[in-house]
Every structure is written in structure tokens, then in C-alpha cells.
């Protein structure tokens, strides 16, 4: 039953939002840095910072060699530069040491579990970030869960509110079919921003309202 509900939700959300890419990158290392810059900031800010970083440095090899103070200055507008700059440099150093070049292309030859283990072993990379890189850049049928996806999934009853975030990726992948995961992820983000908001969700205009239990159950943010 949950699998059918998830499939129906994926179809209806795709019809409403059209499965946007959210400006994600085809190259896995580009995508990883892009996501790291996006954390705890706004889309216009981190998108602008990412483009400036790519255009002004000549590539990740230059970023790896540049002084930490310079990198902090370049990404300051994305917020948390004191945490993000050393993290980016540490990741670039480890990738170069592991693969002999600044590229995550070797992940394309790995199985999903191995690629996820490698990515989550990098400094500051969690499961959601790893799965985003795998989904957007490696074409894997995984399901990253951010705050919007988590909220939509809980309100739909696809995962219990008692499931801790550390286990939610596996719990949601168990009910969302592999072929639906990309659409569910990207469109649930759009839906969570536009309709299924944390406060005052617009349930009357929701395309999922006919089978979503949320409007008749206690409010879950």
C-alpha cells in the first residue's frame, strides 16, 4: 500500500513541478563542492559563489593549492566559510591522494554501497550529500532526503515520524521504487517549498490532498 501511495505521489508531483534539476552538476566533484556550498545558505547566494569560484580560480587544482584565507574570502557570501573552506580543501587533498587526480570519476565504476561509503568518508560529507552526488552526477537510483523531502514523506505517511533522520534514507527507499526516486526527490523539494511548508501548509491546493492523511491528523512540521 505504501509503495502504491509513493508511486502515485511521485507521478502527481512530477506533473505539477516537472522534475527540475535545481542547477545540479553533471561532474561528481563539481556537484560535491556545489552541495557543500549550499549548506545552511540560500540558493542565489551559494549559486553565485560557486560560479565565481569556478570562474576565478581555474579549477579545483588551483583551489587545492590556494591559501586557506583566500578560499575563505572567495566563498564568504555562501556563509560558514570558516567551516566550508577547510572542508573543501581537505576533500580535494584526499580525492587527489586516493585517485591520483582531482576527479571523482572512479566512483562511476563502483557499486552504490561502495560509492556511498567512499563519499561519506570524506570530511563533512553526510549520507544526504553523498546520495545527491550519486543521484545527480552518477545517475544512481538512490533517494536523498533533505528537510523538505522528509516533511512531505512523513505527512504522506510513507515513513513514521518516529523514524530518526539517521535511518530515514533507508526507510524511504524501501517504499519509493527506484524508478520514482529522482522525481520524488526533486519534486518533493519544490512541493515542500511551495505548498507543503513547515508552517501553514496550503493543503487545499495540494495535488496529493485526496490521499494524504496529513490534513486530518495532528499537525506534523
Phi, psi and omega in degrees: 000315180296324179297319179293319178297318180296318180296316180297317179297317180299319180294314183292321178293323178295322177296323182284317191248346173076016176052064179290160179269351180056033175066021181288163191252148180283329179277129185296326178288319174303314182297320180297313179295320178303314181291319179300321178292333184283342186294130177059040177207185183256156183302310180301324183291306185288329177296318178294318180295318179300313181297320179295319180297316181293318186285328188266347186254339181083012175124171186290334177297320179291320178299319179300323184272340187290154178301144181302322180299321179295318179294319177302319180295319182293328184253012185305321183295341179276354178082155177054038184296333180292332176269319186287320183299307179295330178294315179297315181296320179296322178295314180298320179297316182290319179299316180296321180291321184286321188246357180076007178197161180273079182203141173258015179303327178302338178296336181297336180269354182270153169291162183306312184298320181291319179296319179294319178298318180296311183297317182286350174276349178285151183302123174076010182259117178264183184297317182298314179298316179300315182291329175295314178300316181295319183286308186285320189255335181252355177069028181273148182270067177248173184227096175292143181237108174260188185297325180288315179298318180298315180297313180298316181296319179292317181293328175285348182081016181284330174225148180287146175295345180277348180287122180291156183301328181298338182248001189288330180299311179294321181296320182283323176297335180289338182248343178261119183299147181309318182289346180260351192292318179298310182298318181297315182298302187293324182280330174294327174298311179299319181293320179294329178281323189264324189234304185272060184284161181298317178247137178054058177297147184268068187298328182293337180255008185281130179291349181258005191297332184290336180233010177271125181284350189301315185299338182253008178244165178305144184300131178235118181272000000 
